[in-house]
């Protein structure tokens, strides 16, 4: 039996599309997720009516989460000379002729964090959004925009803190750092995003696309940088010493299930950081 797609697309208005991700229980990104998103972004880019795309999740507690590393081979490009599908996706999304909005509730780490960074606007639930770069604590390297775009947004030192510490960050801290566009009370998030999308969709598409292209001259990393980072990410699980980190993941996952690991990854990866004053 063919597995249902993890991605669904809904037309909210002629100018607005809603892209919803669902892969319970913890919204791990699959190969199918990536290939379907490439198809969707391509289709929307070719549709002259589409002004705005909203990316969201229907799985409680999670936005787009990390790659399913039990299937890391699925994310290896079959042709070493070809652009990896994941890199193709984030470049297509960041340069698409429509405005992309990430509406974020729940945990947003790994590939999900990189996908959010590829969106033009990121609005996060103040009470329920959680951000982090957990790769370092697990002995692997961030891929794609986690190491390439994040420092450009929040500065080298804060990006290093996030990458090296593997700690979780709440939405208000993420907003203060510049990691997200704005944190919004959870009860108001849907209406806020709907209002932003509706307002943008009322403007001329050519003007929106031109403004986005202009901003892209200054902010995203060169295309070659994410490709290099992605290659290093895929090879990092085979690096010497990775076995020393595995018990931190395997024990809580075996005792309490994968959700325990995803919900409290920061605590399982290392000791708590000092409380801020």
N, C-alpha and C positions, 0 to 999 in steps of 0.2 A: 504494500500500500504506500502511495506517495505521501510524504509528510506535508501537511498544510503549510503554506508560506508563513513565515514569521512577520511578514510585512503586509499591511493592508493600506489602501489609499481611498480616501473619501473626498468627494467634491462638496465643499461647504457652500461655495458660491462660484459663479463662473471664473472668478479671479483667484480663489483660494483653495488649496488642497491640503488635506490633513493626512500625514503619513504616520501610521501607528505601528509600533513594534510590540510583539508579544511572543515571548519564549519562556513561560514559567517553568520552574519556580523563581529563577534568579536572572532571567533575561541575558544569558550568555549569547554572544554573537556567533553565528554559524556561517559557513561558506555560503549557504543559500541566502542568508540575510544580506550579505555583501553583494552578491550577484543580482539579487532582486532590487536592491537600492540603486545600483548602477542603472538598471533598466528604468526605474521610476524617475530618477533625476534626468536621464536622457530624454524620456518622454515628456516630462514637464518643461524641459529646456526648449523643446521643439514646439510646444503649444503656445501660440501667441496670446492666448487668453490668460495664462497663468502669471500672476504677479507675485504671489506669496505661497510658500509651502511651510506648514507647521509640522515639526517632528515631535512626537510624543510617545508615551508608552501606556499600555493598558494593564501592565503587571504591577500590582501594588508593591511599593517599596523600591522599585527599580526603574531607572531610565534605560538607556542602552548601557549594558554592563561590559565587561571585558570579553575578549575572545575565549572560546572554549578551547583551552590549551590541551585538553585530551585529544583534540583533533587538529593539532597545530599543522600537521602535514597537509590538511585541506587548504591552508592559507599560503602554501608554498607555490610560487608561480611555476607552471610546467615548462615555460620557456624563460631561461635566465636573462634573455635580452629584452623580453616584453615587460611592459609596465605592469606591476602587480595590481590585481583588481582593487584591493583596498586603497592603494595610492591613486588609482584612476578615480575611485569614488570621491575621496576627499578633495581632489583637485577639481573634479566636475562640480561638486557641490559649492565650493568656495568661489568658483568663477561663473556659476550658472546665471542666466539673465533674469532670475527672479530672486526675491528676498527670502532667505531661509531663517526660520525662527525655531529655536529649541525651547520647548516648554518642559522644564525639568522638575520632576518629582523623584525622590528616591536616590539610590546610589548611582554614581556616574563615574566609572573608573575605566582604565585601560582603553580599549578601542572605542568604548562609548564616550569617554572623555575627549578623545581625538575627533570623533564625529561631531560632538558639540562644539569643539573649537573651530571646525570647518564651517559651522553655521554663522550667518551674519549677525544674528541677535540671539542672546541667551537669557531667558527669564527663568528664575529658579524659585521654587517654593521655599519660603523662609524657614518653615518648620520641618520640611520633609526632604529637601535636597541635600545630598552629601557628595563631596568631591574628593578625589584623591588619586595619586599616582602610586599604586602599590607594587609596581614591578621591582623597584630597587630592593625592598625588603624581602622579596621572594627570589632574589639572585638573578633576575633577568633585567634587560634594558627596556626603557620605553621605546615604543615604535612610533614612527611618523610624527604627528604634530605634538605629541606629549613632550618631546625634547626639543623640537624645532620651533613651534609656534608659541608655546606657553611662555618661554623667556621673553619673547617679543611683546607679549601682553602684560605680564606682571613683573618683569624685571628678572635679571639673572639670579639675584640672591633668593628671592621668594620662590622662583621656579626650582632652584636647587634644593631649597628646604622641602618643597613638596615631593620632589623626585627622590631625594636621598633619605628623607625620614619615613616615607610611605604612610604618613598620617592622614587622617580624614579632616576635611575642612567643611564647616557649615556654610550656608548660603550667604549670610551676612559678611563673613570673612572673605568669601569668594568675590562678593561684590566690592568690598573695600580694596581688595588686591587688583581688581580689574579682570578677574577670571570669568565673571559673568557680567552681562549688561546691567542687570538689576535683580535684586531679591524682592519678592512680593509675598504678602501674606497668603498662605495656602488657600484660604477660602476665597481669595480674590484672583488667584492666578489665571484660571480659565477665562474669566471675563476680561482680565487685563490683556491676555494674549489675543483673544478674539477682537478686542478693540484695536489693538495695534495692527493686527492683520487686516482688519476692515479698513482702517485709515490708509494704510499703505496701498491696498488694492484699489483705492479710489483715485490714486495718482497715476500719471502716465507711466506706462511700463518702460518706455525708452529712457525717461529721466531717471527712474530707479536703477536700471541696468547701467547707465552711464556713470551715475554717482558711485555705484558699487565698484565698477571697473577702475575708477579713479582712486578710490580708497585702497584697492588691491595693489596699486603700484607701490605702496609704502609698507603694508603690513605682512602679508603671508611670506613664508620662507621660499627661496628658490625651489623649483620643482625637484631638483636633484637632491636636495637635503633630505626631504621625507623619504625618498627612495633608499638612500643610504641608511637612514635610521631604521626603516622597516626591515631591510636585509639583516642588520645587526640584531634587531629584536627577534626575528625568526631563528637565528642561529644561537641566541644566548641561552636557550634551555639546554644546549649540549655543552656549555662551558664547564671546565673543571670546577669542582666545588659546589655545583648546584645541589648535589645530594644532601649537603649539610642543611639546606633550607627546607627540604621536603617534609621532615617531621612536623614543622610548624603548621603545615597545611594538612597533612594526612591524619594526625591524631584528632583534631577537632572535627574534621569532616567525617571520620569514621565513627566517632562517639556521638555526635549530635546532628550529622548530616551536612550537606553542602551549604544550606542556608545559614548555619551558624558561622561558617567561615566567611561567607560574603557579608553578613551583617556586622561582624566584629573583626574584620581582617586586620585593622590597625593594632588591636590588642594582641592578636596571635602572632603578628610579625615581629614585635619587639616590645620593650618596656614603654610605658606611657611617657609622653613628653612633659616637661614641667608646665604647670598651669601658668597662663599669662596673668600678669597683675592687673 
